[in-house]
Amino acid sequence: MPEQPFEPERAIAGTGMGGAMDLATSEAETLEKTPGGPEGTGPQDRPRSLWSDAWRDLRRNPVFIISALVILFLVVISLWPSLIASGNPLKCDLAKAQEGSQPGHPFGYDGQGCDVYTRTVYGTRTSVTVGVLATLGVAIFGSVLGGLAGFFGGIWDSILSRLTDIFFAIPVVLGGLVLLSVVTSNTVWPVIGFMVLLGWPQISRIARGSVITAKQNDYVQAARALGASNSRLLLRHITPNAVAPVIVVATIALGTYISLEATLSYLGVGLKPPTVSWGIDISSASQYIRNAPHMLLWPAGALAITVLAFIMLGDAVRDALDPKLR
């Protein structure tokens, strides 16, 4: 019987090695094409960031959903109050002063004969504007000062710490009575400036502590060893990982600033007529609380709901961004 010529390919196939190799190759290709791999470790199961985890938790939190819907409604009517109130908040009729609910005027009239419903709706614009602008000013000013002091340290950190101690010693309401009593402007800017002046120390200390904690992490030290500049370290590596506590505190403080504006307006040193404000309406209605309680009920209720919505939103954001609460 003649000898068959030796063929390496046929020998490999005969031993089964080629089949094993083909099988391994096909399995590898299958695993690459299968989303998630054999144990869900594929490209579609990448590790999530803090922000993605927080957003996932917020979407499942009914407290966040309810408060966000209330705030969205308040923002919409503050931008376009004529959508739900067609009257003029400054148009009054003394003949209807202190009258109760009537067709077309569900909240009745105040002591000057103005429609309480219309003034309550238009008062949303003033309160939301003061709260949002004051919060932005406090967050930006306090975060910049606190972040720079925490990053560079040294004498600047010591000066900022002593300066914040001085501002913390000033009572907010008493400071407002002293500083705003000499202001004659009818705009919201003096009130916003006062809130920023006395509100930045809290955000500053939180930002300082967060930056000090973040700059000690290994990835920051590695970036510094590779020659990253201070500006790159602050903007690229530290700020994204230190901003979460500032967002939480600022969200909760927004409701506090709305309440503070109403308090100062009630005391007569905040916003002044003809500006439409919940605090002004509550102040003017307090003397008629026995004869016409509806004058006080509606603006006070709107103020309470607004402050509660922002506080609930801040609590939900805090729970979502704090890993210790997971």
Steps between C-alpha positions, in 0.01 A plus 500: 500500500657833396584747769288811521688827489519679833268804509525719812152649462342155474701377797382788715140443396536132576615558852205731566721798573360694209145437621589620847661812360203570276266453796701736720507759225126477444430525876717812526318659209166412658600655834610817324166527324293413809410814704618468855728200442465170690437664839375846404850648480481623143507854363137565588565441872753775554537645851268793563607836635367677808281724287344215303428308820352814656274562201383139505411529871327835452276364225381231740444737793137622526608790722726630224234456231230683697727786608645535148151522347397765753817701432452466124147636535627791712770583246250494213251734668782728615609538138150522353255590780239610245447134409286447810430858613368749247446790740727784606650456849515879548139565400291550813143597586448632852128421476590127508755519782517187721224324308515122479499261208294597196458361147820577313676597823539175696732643770296815567638853542755655735476812713553727199251318280768318294441147374682264740521222239673722245742641758581151627580379148712804413674481837652169388724684251654721769559222751645253249720770343643607835556141611668381179725805450602510866582128494707536182690795644567325830602173331738662251658751737530261792624207289773706334632642828474173691640289218805721449566519874473123536723433200784744575473509881747708692432857598203535260327209668558656843366839389188345346434293813513807725286698255230235494499496880424873497211462256358201690479721810258743325130411554335484159171670587668767713754562224215539252324750724816708528632482145175509301336772709714763326421371147231686309502290182184308411683234298604153610874563467565644849331197656695260279827679578430479874433125478821442307697712747387299803444163331834421338689386816298178532561395139862612530575269790331206332692559175826539693458169681393319184801628305741406781360146496509471120856627455633221722374226268747287308387611154568864591846414630570300185391790278721737698797262464444494123535878490137618494460870575299634792222622273472158335495326837223728624281497190554146373563283804387672822192707413292216343562288812449778756191676366238252624480629863472858371207408275319330788539791742414759235180315405381491860608862558288620205183442698657676798575810292140514376382486860756765600378737229143463625617561858688817410207626291264426788720709732495785249869503404493261205302558185267798499178586314411515217704178470273195530636265763360233730676663794339838429155342466544304824610815680200702379257215575619434855287784641184357338551139605183491711263664252649376174727196558500417128732797440770327706421138422577491128836684480620325817395163359678568170814597691487186716451269201788662309745480788397142577545396135857632485591344835359164390693527173820573691446202730444270203815628326698457822388139539589425136846662506612368839655152452477431875120502478481235229 
